Amino acid sequence: MPNISINETKTIKNMAAKKIFKKENKKKKVLSVIFKICKNKNDFIFDNDLVKAVSKRIGFQNHFDATKLDTKEKLPIALQKEDFALIHLGSGKHQFVKNIEKIYHNFEPIKKVIDWQYRKSILNQYNTSESNILSVANNQRILHHFLFGQDKEFDNSDIDSRPKTYFPHRTKANLEYSFGKNIGLKLNNVQIEIDLTVEFNGKIGIFEAKNGKPTNFSVYQIYHPFLYYWQAKQKPELKIKIKEIVCIYVVREKQKGFDALNLYAYTFTNPQDITSIKFLKSVRYNLINQNRK
């Protein structure tokens, strides 16, 4: 791990004296310092070694979490003021990029509401993990209904004609894409987390899940898996088989007396440009418990 230079130490001390800096949590302080260091160098690419070194000076224990910002509210004030956020380049590198509104996407209003009758099983609400959210939605066939427009009709289909579900996994890939017209990005060995994948008749649905009431999300969460499968589509053996790729964000929200699953569908009009995100549809499924007396 590299040592912090004298100039970088001065940067930390100078920022520590500012009132705004004092009010922020340690995670935000780490990113604020790194952003200032990058600005001084006029080089907005940094690596995990710098993250670890600055985290140690600030006293932030979990340096692996410092660059994980799934909503724009988690950005430090310094970045918000100058309209910068960060993207991951893979191989332990990251980059500050201008234009927060292109890196984060605001959830659209819900267009349709469906009261979904279901029988609560033993483990439906045993935990609030992302995996559990998707398990409930999958077991209740909500994912099938939202993505393919049908659910129970598959009961009478041969197993080869039913949707296929692929469970959460992590993989690494080399990705190349643009951020708008002026920035080209090459990601080497970047880690991609895919919460769930469903495929039927050449249509691939990629799912990301969250709890609570987030108002926005980091586009790369759905774009990297999208690009991963789009690259697979370029292979001769899959080119004809993969017909459509849709990204679905699932948000579990507590309502009075029941849970609701809000589903938002997106795609990318230019598969090789992360800023080309396109909203397709949104549906709220109110989970009406048939077991309740």
C-alpha beads as a LAMMPS data file, in Angstrom:
LAMMPS data file: protein, C-alpha beads

293 atoms
292 bonds

1 atom types
1 bond types

-500.0 500.0 xlo xhi
-500.0 500.0 ylo yhi
-500.0 500.0 zlo zhi

Masses

1 110.0

Atoms # bond

1 1 1 0.000 0.000 0.000
2 1 1 1.488 3.396 -0.958
3 1 1 2.097 6.027 1.703
4 1 1 0.170 9.280 1.658
5 1 1 2.414 12.065 0.347
6 1 1 3.120 15.280 2.255
7 1 1 0.819 17.245 -0.054
8 1 1 -1.959 14.670 0.351
9 1 1 -1.543 14.826 4.138
10 1 1 -1.963 18.608 3.945
11 1 1 -5.092 18.113 1.856
12 1 1 -6.623 15.909 4.546
13 1 1 -5.763 18.418 7.307
14 1 1 -7.111 21.379 5.338
15 1 1 -10.369 19.591 4.555
16 1 1 -10.754 18.400 8.142
17 1 1 -10.967 22.030 9.237
18 1 1 -14.002 22.745 7.047
19 1 1 -17.438 22.725 8.692
20 1 1 -19.120 20.795 5.882
21 1 1 -16.460 18.098 6.031
22 1 1 -16.934 17.690 9.796
23 1 1 -20.662 16.999 9.392
24 1 1 -20.230 14.146 6.912
25 1 1 -19.763 10.502 7.827
26 1 1 -16.360 8.850 7.432
27 1 1 -17.246 7.145 4.161
28 1 1 -18.101 10.475 2.545
29 1 1 -14.962 12.031 4.019
30 1 1 -12.818 9.372 2.334
31 1 1 -14.316 10.121 -1.078
32 1 1 -14.103 13.885 -0.542
33 1 1 -10.371 13.617 0.188
34 1 1 -9.736 11.339 -2.799
35 1 1 -11.686 13.706 -5.048
36 1 1 -9.588 16.646 -3.855
37 1 1 -6.358 14.696 -4.405
38 1 1 -7.475 13.790 -7.945
39 1 1 -8.386 17.406 -8.696
40 1 1 -4.978 18.613 -7.516
41 1 1 -3.309 16.082 -9.821
42 1 1 -5.787 16.722 -12.657
43 1 1 -6.169 12.956 -12.898
44 1 1 -9.570 11.594 -11.942
45 1 1 -8.639 7.911 -12.038
46 1 1 -7.654 6.332 -8.709
47 1 1 -7.158 2.846 -7.306
48 1 1 -7.990 0.811 -4.233
49 1 1 -4.535 1.437 -2.763
50 1 1 -5.371 5.133 -2.432
51 1 1 -8.809 4.283 -1.037
52 1 1 -7.201 2.059 1.593
53 1 1 -4.551 4.637 2.514
54 1 1 -7.036 7.510 2.867
55 1 1 -9.504 5.306 4.767
56 1 1 -6.774 4.505 7.276
57 1 1 -6.022 8.201 7.821
58 1 1 -9.716 9.080 8.172
59 1 1 -10.429 6.094 10.430
60 1 1 -12.936 4.422 8.109
61 1 1 -12.694 0.693 8.792
62 1 1 -14.440 -0.847 5.793
63 1 1 -12.464 0.606 2.871
64 1 1 -14.005 -1.988 0.524
65 1 1 -17.345 -0.204 0.959
66 1 1 -16.004 3.301 0.302
67 1 1 -16.689 3.243 -3.449
68 1 1 -20.085 1.516 -3.280
69 1 1 -22.712 4.215 -3.806
70 1 1 -26.036 2.818 -5.001
71 1 1 -27.936 6.149 -4.737
72 1 1 -26.807 9.704 -5.424
73 1 1 -27.677 10.803 -1.872
74 1 1 -24.624 8.837 -0.715
75 1 1 -22.295 11.137 -2.649
76 1 1 -20.275 13.622 -0.562
77 1 1 -21.335 17.273 -0.738
78 1 1 -18.097 18.177 -2.551
79 1 1 -18.949 15.838 -5.430
80 1 1 -22.595 16.921 -5.540
81 1 1 -21.615 20.587 -5.758
82 1 1 -19.291 19.983 -8.685
83 1 1 -21.604 17.449 -10.361
84 1 1 -19.258 14.458 -10.126
85 1 1 -19.883 10.802 -9.307
86 1 1 -17.711 7.734 -9.713
87 1 1 -17.722 4.672 -11.911
88 1 1 -15.809 1.415 -11.563
89 1 1 -13.143 0.540 -14.107
90 1 1 -12.283 -2.935 -12.846
91 1 1 -8.939 -4.288 -11.601
92 1 1 -9.278 -2.159 -8.470
93 1 1 -9.565 1.157 -10.324
94 1 1 -12.249 3.847 -10.310
95 1 1 -12.887 7.162 -12.031
96 1 1 -14.686 10.373 -11.124
97 1 1 -16.961 11.392 -14.012
98 1 1 -18.957 14.574 -14.425
99 1 1 -22.778 14.532 -14.712
100 1 1 -24.486 12.882 -11.751
101 1 1 -27.830 12.673 -13.559
102 1 1 -26.288 10.399 -16.196
103 1 1 -24.746 8.077 -13.622
104 1 1 -27.879 7.836 -11.468
105 1 1 -31.409 7.364 -12.767
106 1 1 -34.586 8.492 -10.985
107 1 1 -37.341 5.920 -10.679
108 1 1 -40.376 6.789 -12.782
109 1 1 -43.902 6.932 -11.300
110 1 1 -45.754 3.634 -11.031
111 1 1 -47.992 3.274 -14.100
112 1 1 -50.141 0.333 -13.006
113 1 1 -51.203 -1.289 -9.713
114 1 1 -52.208 -4.939 -9.360
115 1 1 -53.599 -6.611 -6.225
116 1 1 -51.772 -9.937 -6.306
117 1 1 -53.386 -12.735 -4.312
118 1 1 -50.851 -15.039 -2.707
119 1 1 -50.395 -17.478 0.141
120 1 1 -47.576 -16.468 2.436
121 1 1 -45.040 -19.257 2.884
122 1 1 -42.836 -19.869 5.918
123 1 1 -39.746 -18.063 4.607
124 1 1 -41.358 -15.249 2.598
125 1 1 -40.498 -12.581 5.137
126 1 1 -37.865 -14.404 7.158
127 1 1 -35.245 -11.894 6.043
128 1 1 -35.100 -8.698 3.996
129 1 1 -32.180 -9.565 1.740
130 1 1 -32.194 -8.811 -1.979
131 1 1 -32.147 -12.539 -2.631
132 1 1 -35.274 -13.015 -0.515
133 1 1 -37.127 -10.249 -2.374
134 1 1 -36.465 -11.939 -5.686
135 1 1 -37.244 -15.391 -4.283
136 1 1 -40.693 -14.207 -3.185
137 1 1 -41.343 -12.499 -6.529
138 1 1 -40.174 -15.580 -8.422
139 1 1 -42.094 -18.097 -6.292
140 1 1 -45.276 -16.021 -6.637
141 1 1 -44.663 -15.826 -10.408
142 1 1 -44.710 -12.064 -10.340
143 1 1 -41.479 -11.959 -12.340
144 1 1 -43.057 -14.112 -15.052
145 1 1 -46.220 -12.013 -15.150
146 1 1 -44.321 -8.723 -15.360
147 1 1 -41.799 -9.871 -17.953
148 1 1 -43.814 -12.282 -20.117
149 1 1 -47.435 -11.304 -19.414
150 1 1 -48.360 -14.719 -18.042
151 1 1 -47.740 -16.849 -14.963
152 1 1 -49.938 -19.879 -14.278
153 1 1 -50.250 -20.670 -17.973
154 1 1 -46.794 -22.226 -17.759
155 1 1 -48.199 -25.019 -15.562
156 1 1 -49.482 -26.837 -18.616
157 1 1 -46.266 -26.372 -20.583
158 1 1 -43.544 -28.910 -21.047
159 1 1 -40.508 -28.128 -18.887
160 1 1 -38.525 -27.208 -22.013
161 1 1 -41.130 -24.548 -22.817
162 1 1 -41.124 -22.867 -19.399
163 1 1 -39.059 -19.849 -18.314
164 1 1 -35.616 -20.723 -16.972
165 1 1 -34.371 -19.114 -13.762
166 1 1 -30.676 -18.555 -13.086
167 1 1 -29.793 -17.758 -9.500
168 1 1 -27.534 -14.953 -8.158
169 1 1 -23.921 -15.082 -9.195
170 1 1 -20.819 -12.981 -9.597
171 1 1 -18.596 -13.000 -12.613
172 1 1 -15.764 -10.955 -14.049
173 1 1 -15.562 -9.601 -17.571
174 1 1 -13.809 -7.125 -19.815
175 1 1 -16.274 -4.438 -20.895
176 1 1 -15.891 -1.579 -23.330
177 1 1 -18.492 1.171 -23.700
178 1 1 -19.001 4.912 -23.898
179 1 1 -20.295 7.428 -21.381
180 1 1 -22.090 9.759 -23.775
181 1 1 -20.279 11.081 -26.856
182 1 1 -16.977 12.177 -25.357
183 1 1 -15.852 9.486 -22.895
184 1 1 -14.808 5.962 -23.812
185 1 1 -14.314 3.402 -21.057
186 1 1 -12.408 0.126 -20.971
187 1 1 -13.074 -2.023 -17.928
188 1 1 -10.626 -4.825 -17.283
189 1 1 -11.682 -7.807 -15.217
190 1 1 -14.541 -5.855 -13.616
191 1 1 -16.749 -7.766 -11.171
192 1 1 -20.390 -8.047 -12.192
193 1 1 -23.098 -8.975 -9.697
194 1 1 -26.293 -10.398 -11.166
195 1 1 -29.084 -10.889 -8.615
196 1 1 -31.252 -13.091 -10.842
197 1 1 -31.740 -13.927 -14.516
198 1 1 -34.884 -15.308 -16.182
199 1 1 -34.984 -16.431 -19.817
200 1 1 -37.902 -17.448 -22.026
201 1 1 -38.075 -17.710 -25.821
202 1 1 -34.911 -15.670 -26.269
203 1 1 -36.028 -12.864 -23.957
204 1 1 -33.638 -12.345 -21.049
205 1 1 -34.722 -10.542 -17.895
206 1 1 -31.972 -9.319 -15.546
207 1 1 -33.131 -8.472 -12.025
208 1 1 -31.776 -6.124 -9.351
209 1 1 -33.526 -5.786 -5.983
210 1 1 -33.657 -3.334 -3.086
211 1 1 -35.659 -2.681 0.078
212 1 1 -37.272 0.572 1.177
213 1 1 -38.103 3.654 -0.888
214 1 1 -35.064 4.602 -2.983
215 1 1 -35.774 7.443 -5.404
216 1 1 -32.898 6.612 -7.751
217 1 1 -30.275 3.994 -8.547
218 1 1 -26.809 3.739 -10.046
219 1 1 -27.243 2.849 -13.724
220 1 1 -24.177 0.610 -13.809
221 1 1 -25.991 -1.839 -11.473
222 1 1 -28.194 -2.903 -14.375
223 1 1 -26.013 -1.788 -17.282
224 1 1 -23.011 -4.010 -16.586
225 1 1 -25.172 -7.187 -16.519
226 1 1 -26.995 -5.907 -19.632
227 1 1 -23.706 -5.399 -21.482
228 1 1 -22.439 -8.784 -20.274
229 1 1 -25.377 -10.541 -21.964
230 1 1 -25.284 -8.204 -24.989
231 1 1 -21.666 -9.241 -25.549
232 1 1 -22.783 -12.876 -25.323
233 1 1 -25.349 -12.122 -28.029
234 1 1 -22.516 -11.133 -30.388
235 1 1 -21.190 -14.694 -30.350
236 1 1 -22.278 -16.708 -33.425
237 1 1 -23.776 -19.508 -31.348
238 1 1 -26.022 -17.086 -29.392
239 1 1 -26.677 -14.284 -31.897
240 1 1 -29.983 -15.694 -33.106
241 1 1 -31.027 -17.239 -29.782
242 1 1 -30.845 -14.034 -27.669
243 1 1 -33.587 -11.766 -29.029
244 1 1 -34.145 -9.184 -26.273
245 1 1 -32.501 -8.101 -23.010
246 1 1 -34.564 -6.300 -20.362
247 1 1 -33.355 -5.012 -16.995
248 1 1 -35.837 -5.053 -14.112
249 1 1 -35.413 -3.256 -10.808
250 1 1 -37.521 -4.718 -7.975
251 1 1 -38.176 -2.620 -4.868
252 1 1 -39.967 -4.090 -1.852
253 1 1 -41.945 -1.413 -0.045
254 1 1 -43.864 -1.723 3.215
255 1 1 -47.506 -0.659 3.046
256 1 1 -50.146 -0.644 5.783
257 1 1 -50.979 -4.280 6.355
258 1 1 -49.133 -5.682 3.362
259 1 1 -45.973 -5.548 1.274
260 1 1 -45.748 -4.174 -2.241
261 1 1 -43.269 -5.063 -4.970
262 1 1 -42.545 -2.214 -7.378
263 1 1 -41.077 -3.416 -10.679
264 1 1 -39.419 -1.095 -13.205
265 1 1 -38.252 -2.286 -16.638
266 1 1 -35.444 -0.681 -18.669
267 1 1 -33.307 -1.308 -21.702
268 1 1 -30.556 0.629 -23.515
269 1 1 -31.202 2.074 -26.962
270 1 1 -27.470 2.062 -27.706
271 1 1 -26.104 -1.112 -26.103
272 1 1 -22.600 0.342 -25.938
273 1 1 -23.544 3.634 -24.240
274 1 1 -24.422 3.576 -20.535
275 1 1 -26.251 6.911 -20.835
276 1 1 -28.799 5.527 -23.339
277 1 1 -31.062 4.017 -20.665
278 1 1 -34.723 3.790 -21.692
279 1 1 -37.714 3.266 -19.390
280 1 1 -40.181 0.614 -20.592
281 1 1 -42.843 0.131 -17.910
282 1 1 -43.570 -0.023 -14.180
283 1 1 -46.067 -2.030 -12.122
284 1 1 -46.791 -2.214 -8.388
285 1 1 -47.864 -5.634 -7.135
286 1 1 -49.717 -5.381 -3.820
287 1 1 -49.212 -8.709 -2.053
288 1 1 -52.647 -9.530 -0.623
289 1 1 -52.197 -12.398 1.817
290 1 1 -54.856 -15.075 1.345
291 1 1 -53.792 -16.746 4.596
292 1 1 -54.870 -13.765 6.650
293 1 1 -58.148 -14.198 8.419

Bonds

1 1 1 2
2 1 2 3
3 1 3 4
4 1 4 5
5 1 5 6
6 1 6 7
7 1 7 8
8 1 8 9
9 1 9 10
10 1 10 11
11 1 11 12
12 1 12 13
13 1 13 14
14 1 14 15
15 1 15 16
16 1 16 17
17 1 17 18
18 1 18 19
19 1 19 20
20 1 20 21
21 1 21 22
22 1 22 23
23 1 23 24
24 1 24 25
25 1 25 26
26 1 26 27
27 1 27 28
28 1 28 29
29 1 29 30
30 1 30 31
31 1 31 32
32 1 32 33
33 1 33 34
34 1 34 35
35 1 35 36
36 1 36 37
37 1 37 38
38 1 38 39
39 1 39 40
40 1 40 41
41 1 41 42
42 1 42 43
43 1 43 44
44 1 44 45
45 1 45 46
46 1 46 47
47 1 47 48
48 1 48 49
49 1 49 50
50 1 50 51
51 1 51 52
52 1 52 53
53 1 53 54
54 1 54 55
55 1 55 56
56 1 56 57
57 1 57 58
58 1 58 59
59 1 59 60
60 1 60 61
61 1 61 62
62 1 62 63
63 1 63 64
64 1 64 65
65 1 65 66
66 1 66 67
67 1 67 68
68 1 68 69
69 1 69 70
70 1 70 71
71 1 71 72
72 1 72 73
73 1 73 74
74 1 74 75
75 1 75 76
76 1 76 77
77 1 77 78
78 1 78 79
79 1 79 80
80 1 80 81
81 1 81 82
82 1 82 83
83 1 83 84
84 1 84 85
85 1 85 86
86 1 86 87
87 1 87 88
88 1 88 89
89 1 89 90
90 1 90 91
91 1 91 92
92 1 92 93
93 1 93 94
94 1 94 95
95 1 95 96
96 1 96 97
97 1 97 98
98 1 98 99
99 1 99 100
100 1 100 101
101 1 101 102
102 1 102 103
103 1 103 104
104 1 104 105
105 1 105 106
106 1 106 107
107 1 107 108
108 1 108 109
109 1 109 110
110 1 110 111
111 1 111 112
112 1 112 113
113 1 113 114
114 1 114 115
115 1 115 116
116 1 116 117
117 1 117 118
118 1 118 119
119 1 119 120
120 1 120 121
121 1 121 122
122 1 122 123
123 1 123 124
124 1 124 125
125 1 125 126
126 1 126 127
127 1 127 128
128 1 128 129
129 1 129 130
130 1 130 131
131 1 131 132
132 1 132 133
133 1 133 134
134 1 134 135
135 1 135 136
136 1 136 137
137 1 137 138
138 1 138 139
139 1 139 140
140 1 140 141
141 1 141 142
142 1 142 143
143 1 143 144
144 1 144 145
145 1 145 146
146 1 146 147
147 1 147 148
148 1 148 149
149 1 149 150
150 1 150 151
151 1 151 152
152 1 152 153
153 1 153 154
154 1 154 155
155 1 155 156
156 1 156 157
157 1 157 158
158 1 158 159
159 1 159 160
160 1 160 161
161 1 161 162
162 1 162 163
163 1 163 164
164 1 164 165
165 1 165 166
166 1 166 167
167 1 167 168
168 1 168 169
169 1 169 170
170 1 170 171
171 1 171 172
172 1 172 173
173 1 173 174
174 1 174 175
175 1 175 176
176 1 176 177
177 1 177 178
178 1 178 179
179 1 179 180
180 1 180 181
181 1 181 182
182 1 182 183
183 1 183 184
184 1 184 185
185 1 185 186
186 1 186 187
187 1 187 188
188 1 188 189
189 1 189 190
190 1 190 191
191 1 191 192
192 1 192 193
193 1 193 194
194 1 194 195
195 1 195 196
196 1 196 197
197 1 197 198
198 1 198 199
199 1 199 200
200 1 200 201
201 1 201 202
202 1 202 203
203 1 203 204
204 1 204 205
205 1 205 206
206 1 206 207
207 1 207 208
208 1 208 209
209 1 209 210
210 1 210 211
211 1 211 212
212 1 212 213
213 1 213 214
214 1 214 215
215 1 215 216
216 1 216 217
217 1 217 218
218 1 218 219
219 1 219 220
220 1 220 221
221 1 221 222
222 1 222 223
223 1 223 224
224 1 224 225
225 1 225 226
226 1 226 227
227 1 227 228
228 1 228 229
229 1 229 230
230 1 230 231
231 1 231 232
232 1 232 233
233 1 233 234
234 1 234 235
235 1 235 236
236 1 236 237
237 1 237 238
238 1 238 239
239 1 239 240
240 1 240 241
241 1 241 242
242 1 242 243
243 1 243 244
244 1 244 245
245 1 245 246
246 1 246 247
247 1 247 248
248 1 248 249
249 1 249 250
250 1 250 251
251 1 251 252
252 1 252 253
253 1 253 254
254 1 254 255
255 1 255 256
256 1 256 257
257 1 257 258
258 1 258 259
259 1 259 260
260 1 260 261
261 1 261 262
262 1 262 263
263 1 263 264
264 1 264 265
265 1 265 266
266 1 266 267
267 1 267 268
268 1 268 269
269 1 269 270
270 1 270 271
271 1 271 272
272 1 272 273
273 1 273 274
274 1 274 275
275 1 275 276
276 1 276 277
277 1 277 278
278 1 278 279
279 1 279 280
280 1 280 281
281 1 281 282
282 1 282 283
283 1 283 284
284 1 284 285
285 1 285 286
286 1 286 287
287 1 287 288
288 1 288 289
289 1 289 290
290 1 290 291
291 1 291 292
292 1 292 293
